[in-house]
Amino acid sequence: MKLWHNPASPFARKVRIVARETGLSARITEIGTTVSPVKVNSELARSNPLVKIPVLETDDGETLYDSAVICEYLDSLHENTQLFPAHGAMRWQALRLQALGDGILDAAVLSRYELAVRPQPLQWMEWLQGQQAKIDGGLDALAQEAGSWGRGFGIGQITAACVLGYLDFRFADRNWRATRPQLAAWFADVAQRPSVSATVPA
């Protein structure tokens, strides 16, 4: 299999963590690539018309995107504990937690693009404040749940780890830990997992 990714992408990191947690990383060739909201990557566009990463080419030559689809596909290829519960209340809880994390990441990545790509005189501060409100609200929701996760590390917790890692990487000055000590303690613990430490964004 082939995975198009960028080490800075939190969505690609989610897939890379899943690959390691499922024991599939040796079967995947990771291909570094660059995407930009203002310049189309024509090579990537041939695999994903949305020109977004991550993209996975399966052993059968099929192309899969986005991260949620790729992660669930990889989870179907191994015999260990499933990262996506198969059915029932646990499945919906896991998918909801993944959606919460993905929503925080959407807001954070959009904020990053606004600050790093759009010329400063054109940056929309009210819009950025709206994105930050989504990030803060999402983090508060994660903090409320973190105490119930225990040692579990399914798709919801994997996504949460990618959220917190991305905020440390791109928005370290905002200090999300200050008012969320339980979430901070959880992240300090999972950051030691081999799959997490091996995929720290760069």
Secondary structure, DSSP 8 states (H G I E B T S, - for coil): -EEEE-TT-HHHHHHHHHHHHTT-GGG-EEEE----SSS--HHHHTT-TT--S-EEE-TTS-EE-SHHHHHHHHHTT-SSS-SS--SHHHHHHHHHHHHHHHHHHHHHHHHHHHHHTS-GGG--HHHHHHHHHHHHHHHHHHHHHHTT-TT--SHHHHHHHHHHHHHHHH-GGG-TTTT-HHHHHHHHHHTTSHHHHTT---
